[in-house]
Amino acid sequence: MPGHIEEIIKNKRYKIVAEAGKKPAGGKRRRIVRRVNCRRSEATDILAMLIAELEQGTYVDKSKLTVGEWMDVWLEEYKKNKIRPKTYDLYAWAIEEWIKPAVGETLLQELAVEHLQRLYNSILEAGKSIRLVHLVHQLLYGALRQAKKNRKIKDNVAEDIELPSLQQREIQPMTVEEQERFIAALANHPWGAAFGTKLGTGLRRGELLGLWWEEVDPAIDAYIEQLEKEKEIAELGAGENQDRELIEGLLIEIEYLKFRMILRVCRQIVYVRKKGIIEESPKTKKGRRIVPLVTMVLQLLYRHREQMKEKKLYRPKGPVFASEKGGYIWPDNFNRSFGKFRKRLNLQHISPHALRHTFATRLLEAGEDTKTVQELLGHAKESTTNDIYIHVTEKLKRRAVDKLDSSFMPGTTEN
């Protein structure tokens, strides 16, 4: 691609013109023009660089587009339809709260590594978490990568940033003793059914609060049938002439009833700024699942349903855990109530999410494989379950090997 240099002021100012082929519309010639203050030798180098970039397809037109303007375009045009409303809300918040105040007015083509480093340092200096730094970096990296694809910038400066390492947060499950205290306090607490169901099913908070009665009613009805049959068995067994055949038949029926004692996870609720609470599908494809229910949960839900009917808040297509007006409970209200409950039990170190971890930990301790635990928790991949609960599985491996320890000691084996 040809080009030339026009002298404006000898050895001081030059006009550089590079031929950039023809425009798609109309076929007119397209020229790249630069006016520079430098020596002729430097102007020659600039022309050579322009021609090379045009030939290699890496040339980027000069633009006054700012970082803030591009972040808005990227979020609306390239991300909005690919992410969940809650994720979109989080991204929009991070852009408005952190990215725009720091680099929003900076020209996109002038954004440098130093700008990003100052931004990340300011987040940490404000006492915020490394996780927030990683989120902001993730957004900038993605937006700049798209800008580079669109030939709005030459380089993605976010590629050259070294971030502080992000440590996996280890959420401690309850001990068996703590779990027993927790369960003992559920019956007389207004949120007892919700807290107990979360502990006994491992549901995420949004999944728990998004449950409808029609997804748990069959399980409760089956549980009531079981109680009736157990009462009938007790009466038959108390007499002198026990009907063993009838009792065995009832026991078989009870076993079949247990297959109905399940809940179906079909949705979750999330809070989104400016919209309030919205329904959406579970977090992952595996999130839409069936969870068998333990007796504790069935008892709590049975009593809870009776109370809801007394308050006239029961609706088959309504939330299991409803507000006083019959709508969804706000997630923050759930957390606040849980905070008061755990404080009363002196379990301040236990978070709502720790109930999910406790559920999984008890399963692993009972000998269940990680594949089963993955399906019950709704993790997308078994590797996710392994990564989160590696501290549990490592302890179980140690315990298993310890059982073999004595058999490998000298003098303990036979010839």
RODO-723040 format. One record per residue (C-alpha): residue in three letters; y, z, x. Coordinates in steps of 0.25 Angstrom, whole numbers. Layout:
BEGIN
+--------+-------+-------+-------+
| residu |     v |     w |     u |
+--------+-------+-------+-------+
|    ALA |     Y |     Z |     X |
...
+--------+-------+-------+-------+
This chain:
BEGIN
+--------+-------+-------+-------+
| residu |     v |     w |     u |
+--------+-------+-------+-------+
|    MET |     0 |     0 |     0 |
|    PRO |    13 |    -5 |     7 |
|    GLY |    26 |     3 |     8 |
|    HIS |    39 |     4 |    15 |
|    ILE |    50 |    13 |    20 |
|    GLU |    65 |    10 |    17 |
|    GLU |    75 |    17 |    26 |
|    ILE |    86 |    24 |    19 |
|    ILE |    93 |    32 |    31 |
|    LYS |    87 |    28 |    44 |
|    ASN |    77 |    38 |    49 |
|    LYS |    81 |    48 |    39 |
|    ARG |    78 |    43 |    25 |
|    TYR |    68 |    33 |    20 |
|    LYS |    62 |    27 |     7 |
|    ILE |    47 |    26 |     7 |
|    VAL |    41 |    16 |    -2 |
|    ALA |    25 |    15 |    -4 |
|    GLU |    19 |     4 |   -13 |
|    ALA |    10 |    11 |   -23 |
|    GLY |     4 |    -1 |   -30 |
|    LYS |     7 |    -5 |   -44 |
|    LYS |     9 |     3 |   -56 |
|    PRO |    -2 |     2 |   -67 |
|    ALA |     7 |    -1 |   -78 |
|    GLY |    15 |   -14 |   -76 |
|    GLY |    10 |   -16 |   -62 |
|    LYS |    23 |   -13 |   -55 |
|    ARG |    23 |    -9 |   -40 |
|    ARG |    23 |     6 |   -38 |
|    ARG |    31 |    12 |   -26 |
|    ILE |    31 |    26 |   -20 |
|    VAL |    45 |    29 |   -15 |
|    ARG |    48 |    41 |    -6 |
|    ARG |    62 |    44 |     0 |
|    VAL |    61 |    53 |    13 |
|    ASN |    70 |    59 |    23 |
|    CYS |    62 |    57 |    36 |
|    ARG |    60 |    48 |    48 |
|    ARG |    55 |    34 |    47 |
|    SER |    42 |    38 |    53 |
|    GLU |    40 |    49 |    43 |
|    ALA |    43 |    39 |    32 |
|    THR |    33 |    30 |    37 |
|    ASP |    22 |    41 |    37 |
|    ILE |    26 |    44 |    22 |
|    LEU |    24 |    30 |    18 |
|    ALA |    11 |    29 |    25 |
|    MET |     7 |    42 |    18 |
|    LEU |    11 |    37 |     4 |
|    ILE |     4 |    23 |     6 |
|    ALA |    -9 |    31 |    11 |
|    GLU |    -8 |    40 |    -2 |
|    LEU |    -6 |    28 |   -11 |
|    GLU |   -18 |    21 |    -5 |
|    GLN |   -27 |    33 |    -5 |
|    GLY |   -23 |    37 |   -20 |
|    THR |   -17 |    50 |   -16 |
|    TYR |    -3 |    47 |   -18 |
|    VAL |     4 |    57 |   -28 |
|    ASP |    17 |    53 |   -35 |
|    LYS |    29 |    63 |   -33 |
|    SER |    30 |    72 |   -45 |
|    LYS |    39 |    83 |   -50 |
|    LEU |    27 |    89 |   -58 |
|    THR |    27 |   104 |   -56 |
|    VAL |    15 |   113 |   -55 |
|    GLY |    18 |   120 |   -68 |
|    GLU |    19 |   107 |   -76 |
|    TRP |     6 |   102 |   -70 |
|    MET |    -1 |   115 |   -73 |
|    ASP |     3 |   113 |   -87 |
|    VAL |    -2 |    99 |   -87 |
|    TRP |   -15 |   102 |   -80 |
|    LEU |   -18 |   114 |   -90 |
|    GLU |   -15 |   106 |  -103 |
|    GLU |   -21 |    92 |   -99 |
|    TYR |   -32 |    95 |   -89 |
|    LYS |   -37 |   109 |   -93 |
|    LYS |   -34 |   113 |  -107 |
|    ASN |   -45 |   105 |  -114 |
|    LYS |   -56 |   110 |  -104 |
|    ILE |   -54 |   125 |  -104 |
|    ARG |   -55 |   136 |  -115 |
|    PRO |   -42 |   141 |  -122 |
|    LYS |   -43 |   154 |  -115 |
|    THR |   -45 |   147 |  -101 |
|    TYR |   -33 |   138 |  -104 |
|    ASP |   -25 |   151 |  -108 |
|    LEU |   -28 |   157 |   -95 |
|    TYR |   -24 |   145 |   -87 |
|    ALA |   -11 |   143 |   -95 |
|    TRP |    -8 |   158 |   -92 |
|    ALA |   -11 |   157 |   -77 |
|    ILE |    -2 |   144 |   -76 |
|    GLU |    10 |   150 |   -84 |
|    GLU |     9 |   164 |   -78 |
|    TRP |     6 |   161 |   -63 |
|    ILE |     6 |   146 |   -59 |
|    LYS |    19 |   142 |   -66 |
|    PRO |    28 |   153 |   -61 |
|    ALA |    23 |   151 |   -47 |
|    VAL |    22 |   136 |   -45 |
|    GLY |    25 |   130 |   -58 |
|    GLU |    38 |   124 |   -54 |
|    THR |    33 |   119 |   -41 |
|    LEU |    31 |   103 |   -40 |
|    LEU |    16 |   100 |   -41 |
|    GLN |    16 |    92 |   -29 |
|    GLU |    23 |   102 |   -21 |
|    LEU |    14 |   114 |   -24 |
|    ALA |     8 |   120 |   -11 |
|    VAL |    -2 |   129 |    -7 |
|    GLU |     9 |   139 |    -4 |
|    HIS |    13 |   139 |   -18 |
|    LEU |    -1 |   143 |   -23 |
|    GLN |    -3 |   153 |   -13 |
|    ARG |    10 |   160 |   -17 |
|    LEU |     5 |   159 |   -31 |
|    TYR |    -8 |   166 |   -29 |
|    ASN |    -2 |   177 |   -20 |
|    SER |     8 |   180 |   -31 |
|    ILE |    -4 |   182 |   -41 |
|    LEU |   -10 |   192 |   -32 |
|    GLU |     3 |   199 |   -28 |
|    ALA |     5 |   201 |   -43 |
|    GLY |    -8 |   209 |   -44 |
|    LYS |   -16 |   198 |   -51 |
|    SER |   -30 |   195 |   -48 |
|    ILE |   -37 |   185 |   -38 |
|    ARG |   -43 |   179 |   -51 |
|    LEU |   -30 |   175 |   -56 |
|    VAL |   -26 |   168 |   -43 |
|    HIS |   -39 |   160 |   -44 |
|    LEU |   -36 |   156 |   -58 |
|    VAL |   -22 |   152 |   -54 |
|    HIS |   -28 |   144 |   -42 |
|    GLN |   -38 |   138 |   -51 |
|    LEU |   -28 |   132 |   -61 |
|    LEU |   -19 |   127 |   -49 |
|    TYR |   -31 |   121 |   -42 |
|    GLY |   -35 |   114 |   -55 |
|    ALA |   -22 |   109 |   -58 |
|    LEU |   -19 |   104 |   -44 |
|    ARG |   -32 |    97 |   -43 |
|    GLN |   -29 |    89 |   -56 |
|    ALA |   -15 |    86 |   -51 |
|    LYS |   -21 |    80 |   -38 |
|    LYS |   -31 |    72 |   -47 |
|    ASN |   -19 |    67 |   -55 |
|    ARG |   -12 |    63 |   -41 |
|    LYS |     0 |    73 |   -44 |
|    ILE |    -3 |    80 |   -31 |
|    LYS |    -9 |    76 |   -18 |
|    ASP |   -16 |    90 |   -15 |
|    ASN |   -21 |   102 |   -23 |
|    VAL |   -15 |   113 |   -15 |
|    ALA |   -23 |   123 |   -22 |
|    GLU |   -35 |   118 |   -14 |
|    ASP |   -29 |   125 |    -2 |
|    ILE |   -28 |   139 |    -7 |
|    GLU |   -37 |   150 |    -3 |
|    LEU |   -39 |   160 |   -14 |
|    PRO |   -43 |   174 |   -13 |
|    SER |   -57 |   176 |   -16 |
|    LEU |   -61 |   180 |   -31 |
|    GLN |   -70 |   191 |   -32 |
|    GLN |   -80 |   191 |   -43 |
|    ARG |   -77 |   203 |   -52 |
|    GLU |   -89 |   212 |   -54 |
|    ILE |   -89 |   218 |   -67 |
|    GLN |   -97 |   231 |   -67 |
|    PRO |  -107 |   232 |   -79 |
|    MET |  -109 |   246 |   -85 |
|    THR |  -120 |   255 |   -80 |
|    VAL |  -131 |   258 |   -89 |
|    GLU |  -125 |   272 |   -91 |
|    GLU |  -112 |   266 |   -94 |
|    GLN |  -118 |   256 |  -104 |
|    GLU |  -125 |   268 |  -112 |
|    ARG |  -112 |   275 |  -113 |
|    PHE |  -105 |   262 |  -117 |
|    ILE |  -115 |   259 |  -128 |
|    ALA |  -115 |   274 |  -133 |
|    ALA |  -100 |   273 |  -136 |
|    LEU |  -101 |   260 |  -144 |
|    ALA |  -106 |   264 |  -158 |
|    ASN |   -93 |   272 |  -161 |
|    HIS |   -83 |   263 |  -155 |
|    PRO |   -76 |   252 |  -164 |
|    TRP |   -78 |   242 |  -153 |
|    GLY |   -92 |   247 |  -150 |
|    ALA |   -99 |   234 |  -156 |
|    ALA |   -91 |   225 |  -148 |
|    PHE |   -92 |   232 |  -135 |
|    GLY |  -107 |   234 |  -137 |
|    THR |  -109 |   220 |  -141 |
|    LYS |  -102 |   215 |  -128 |
|    LEU |  -111 |   224 |  -120 |
|    GLY |  -124 |   221 |  -127 |
|    THR |  -122 |   205 |  -127 |
|    GLY |  -113 |   203 |  -114 |
|    LEU |  -104 |   194 |  -123 |
|    ARG |   -90 |   190 |  -117 |
|    ARG |   -79 |   197 |  -124 |
|    GLY |   -74 |   184 |  -130 |
|    GLU |   -88 |   181 |  -135 |
|    LEU |   -90 |   195 |  -141 |
|    LEU |   -77 |   195 |  -148 |
|    GLY |   -80 |   181 |  -153 |
|    LEU |   -93 |   185 |  -160 |
|    TRP |   -94 |   182 |  -175 |
|    TRP |  -103 |   190 |  -185 |
|    GLU |  -111 |   178 |  -188 |
|    GLU |  -116 |   178 |  -173 |
|    VAL |  -121 |   192 |  -174 |
|    ASP |  -125 |   194 |  -188 |
|    PRO |  -139 |   189 |  -187 |
|    ALA |  -142 |   198 |  -176 |
|    ILE |  -137 |   210 |  -184 |
|    ASP |  -144 |   206 |  -196 |
|    ALA |  -157 |   205 |  -187 |
|    TYR |  -154 |   219 |  -181 |
|    ILE |  -153 |   225 |  -195 |
|    GLU |  -167 |   218 |  -199 |
|    GLN |  -173 |   224 |  -187 |
|    LEU |  -168 |   238 |  -190 |
|    GLU |  -174 |   236 |  -204 |
|    LYS |  -188 |   231 |  -199 |
|    GLU |  -188 |   243 |  -188 |
|    LYS |  -186 |   253 |  -200 |
|    GLU |  -197 |   246 |  -208 |
|    ILE |  -206 |   247 |  -195 |
|    ALA |  -203 |   262 |  -194 |
|    GLU |  -206 |   264 |  -209 |
|    LEU |  -219 |   257 |  -207 |
|    GLY |  -223 |   264 |  -195 |
|    ALA |  -220 |   278 |  -201 |
|    GLY |  -231 |   277 |  -211 |
|    GLU |  -246 |   280 |  -210 |
|    ASN |  -250 |   266 |  -213 |
|    GLN |  -242 |   258 |  -203 |
|    ASP |  -242 |   243 |  -205 |
|    ARG |  -243 |   238 |  -191 |
|    GLU |  -243 |   223 |  -195 |
|    LEU |  -231 |   225 |  -203 |
|    ILE |  -224 |   233 |  -192 |
|    GLU |  -228 |   222 |  -181 |
|    GLY |  -222 |   211 |  -191 |
|    LEU |  -209 |   219 |  -192 |
|    LEU |  -208 |   220 |  -176 |
|    ILE |  -210 |   205 |  -175 |
|    GLU |  -199 |   203 |  -185 |
|    ILE |  -190 |   212 |  -177 |
|    GLU |  -193 |   204 |  -164 |
|    TYR |  -189 |   191 |  -172 |
|    LEU |  -176 |   198 |  -177 |
|    LYS |  -172 |   200 |  -162 |
|    PHE |  -170 |   185 |  -161 |
|    ARG |  -159 |   186 |  -171 |
|    MET |  -152 |   198 |  -164 |
|    ILE |  -142 |   189 |  -156 |
|    LEU |  -128 |   185 |  -156 |
|    ARG |  -123 |   171 |  -154 |
|    VAL |  -111 |   169 |  -144 |
|    CYS |  -103 |   157 |  -151 |
|    ARG |   -89 |   160 |  -147 |
|    GLN |   -79 |   168 |  -139 |
|    ILE |   -64 |   172 |  -142 |
|    VAL |   -53 |   172 |  -132 |
|    TYR |   -38 |   175 |  -132 |
|    VAL |   -29 |   164 |  -129 |
|    ARG |   -14 |   166 |  -127 |
|    LYS |    -5 |   160 |  -138 |
|    LYS |   -18 |   158 |  -147 |
|    GLY |   -25 |   171 |  -148 |
|    ILE |   -40 |   173 |  -150 |
|    ILE |   -48 |   160 |  -150 |
|    GLU |   -62 |   157 |  -151 |
|    GLU |   -70 |   148 |  -141 |
|    SER |   -84 |   145 |  -137 |
|    PRO |   -90 |   154 |  -127 |
|    LYS |   -86 |   154 |  -112 |
|    THR |   -98 |   145 |  -108 |
|    LYS |  -108 |   136 |  -115 |
|    LYS |  -118 |   147 |  -112 |
|    GLY |  -109 |   157 |  -119 |
|    ARG |  -114 |   152 |  -132 |
|    ARG |  -126 |   160 |  -133 |
|    ILE |  -135 |   170 |  -140 |
|    VAL |  -136 |   185 |  -136 |
|    PRO |  -147 |   194 |  -141 |
|    LEU |  -142 |   207 |  -145 |
|    VAL |  -147 |   221 |  -141 |
|    THR |  -148 |   232 |  -151 |
|    MET |  -136 |   239 |  -147 |
|    VAL |  -127 |   227 |  -150 |
|    LEU |  -134 |   225 |  -164 |
|    GLN |  -132 |   239 |  -168 |
|    LEU |  -117 |   238 |  -164 |
|    LEU |  -115 |   225 |  -171 |
|    TYR |  -123 |   230 |  -184 |
|    ARG |  -113 |   242 |  -185 |
|    HIS |  -101 |   233 |  -182 |
|    ARG |  -105 |   223 |  -193 |
|    GLU |  -105 |   234 |  -203 |
|    GLN |   -92 |   240 |  -199 |
|    MET |   -86 |   226 |  -199 |
|    LYS |   -91 |   224 |  -213 |
|    GLU |   -85 |   237 |  -218 |
|    LYS |   -72 |   233 |  -212 |
|    LYS |   -73 |   219 |  -219 |
|    LEU |   -72 |   212 |  -205 |
|    TYR |   -86 |   206 |  -205 |
|    ARG |   -86 |   191 |  -206 |
|    PRO |   -98 |   182 |  -202 |
|    LYS |   -89 |   172 |  -195 |
|    GLY |   -80 |   183 |  -190 |
|    PRO |   -79 |   191 |  -177 |
|    VAL |   -89 |   202 |  -174 |
|    PHE |   -79 |   210 |  -167 |
|    ALA |   -67 |   208 |  -176 |
|    SER |   -52 |   214 |  -176 |
|    GLU |   -48 |   222 |  -188 |
|    LYS |   -43 |   209 |  -195 |
|    GLY |   -57 |   202 |  -193 |
|    GLY |   -53 |   193 |  -181 |
|    TYR |   -56 |   192 |  -167 |
|    ILE |   -54 |   204 |  -158 |
|    TRP |   -44 |   201 |  -147 |
|    PRO |   -51 |   202 |  -133 |
|    ASP |   -40 |   211 |  -127 |
|    ASN |   -43 |   221 |  -139 |
|    PHE |   -57 |   221 |  -135 |
|    ASN |   -54 |   224 |  -121 |
|    ARG |   -44 |   235 |  -125 |
|    SER |   -55 |   242 |  -134 |
|    PHE |   -65 |   241 |  -123 |
|    GLY |   -56 |   247 |  -113 |
|    LYS |   -54 |   260 |  -122 |
|    PHE |   -69 |   260 |  -124 |
|    ARG |   -73 |   260 |  -110 |
|    LYS |   -62 |   270 |  -106 |
|    ARG |   -68 |   280 |  -116 |
|    LEU |   -82 |   278 |  -110 |
|    ASN |   -76 |   279 |   -96 |
|    LEU |   -80 |   265 |   -93 |
|    GLN |   -67 |   259 |   -88 |
|    HIS |   -74 |   250 |   -78 |
|    ILE |   -81 |   243 |   -89 |
|    SER |   -74 |   230 |   -94 |
|    PRO |   -78 |   223 |  -107 |
|    HIS |   -84 |   212 |   -98 |
|    ALA |   -93 |   222 |   -91 |
|    LEU |  -101 |   224 |  -104 |
|    ARG |  -105 |   209 |  -102 |
|    HIS |  -109 |   213 |   -88 |
|    THR |  -116 |   225 |   -92 |
|    PHE |  -124 |   217 |  -102 |
|    ALA |  -128 |   207 |   -91 |
|    THR |  -131 |   218 |   -81 |
|    ARG |  -141 |   225 |   -91 |
|    LEU |  -148 |   212 |   -93 |
|    LEU |  -150 |   209 |   -78 |
|    GLU |  -154 |   224 |   -76 |
|    ALA |  -165 |   222 |   -87 |
|    GLY |  -171 |   210 |   -79 |
|    GLU |  -165 |   198 |   -86 |
|    ASP |  -162 |   186 |   -78 |
|    THR |  -148 |   180 |   -76 |
|    LYS |  -151 |   168 |   -84 |
|    THR |  -153 |   176 |   -97 |
|    VAL |  -141 |   185 |   -93 |
|    GLN |  -133 |   172 |   -91 |
|    GLU |  -137 |   167 |  -105 |
|    LEU |  -134 |   180 |  -112 |
|    LEU |  -120 |   181 |  -105 |
|    GLY |  -117 |   166 |  -108 |
|    HIS |  -114 |   163 |   -93 |
|    ALA |  -113 |   148 |   -91 |
|    LYS |  -122 |   149 |   -78 |
|    GLU |  -133 |   158 |   -73 |
|    SER |  -125 |   159 |   -60 |
|    THR |  -114 |   165 |   -67 |
|    THR |  -123 |   177 |   -71 |
|    ASN |  -128 |   178 |   -58 |
|    ASP |  -115 |   178 |   -51 |
|    ILE |  -109 |   189 |   -61 |
|    TYR |  -121 |   198 |   -61 |
|    ILE |  -126 |   196 |   -46 |
|    HIS |  -123 |   211 |   -44 |
|    VAL |  -133 |   215 |   -55 |
|    THR |  -144 |   205 |   -50 |
|    GLU |  -143 |   209 |   -36 |
|    LYS |  -145 |   223 |   -40 |
|    LEU |  -157 |   219 |   -48 |
|    LYS |  -163 |   211 |   -37 |
|    ARG |  -161 |   224 |   -28 |
|    ARG |  -168 |   232 |   -38 |
|    ALA |  -180 |   222 |   -39 |
|    VAL |  -182 |   222 |   -24 |
|    ASP |  -181 |   237 |   -23 |
|    LYS |  -193 |   238 |   -32 |
|    LEU |  -201 |   230 |   -21 |
|    ASP |  -195 |   238 |   -10 |
|    SER |  -207 |   247 |    -8 |
|    SER |  -218 |   236 |    -9 |
|    PHE |  -212 |   230 |     4 |
|    MET |  -211 |   243 |    12 |
|    PRO |  -221 |   244 |    24 |
|    GLY |  -234 |   250 |    20 |
|    THR |  -233 |   248 |     5 |
|    THR |  -241 |   234 |     5 |
|    GLU |  -256 |   233 |     5 |
|    ASN |  -263 |   223 |    14 |
+--------+-------+-------+-------+
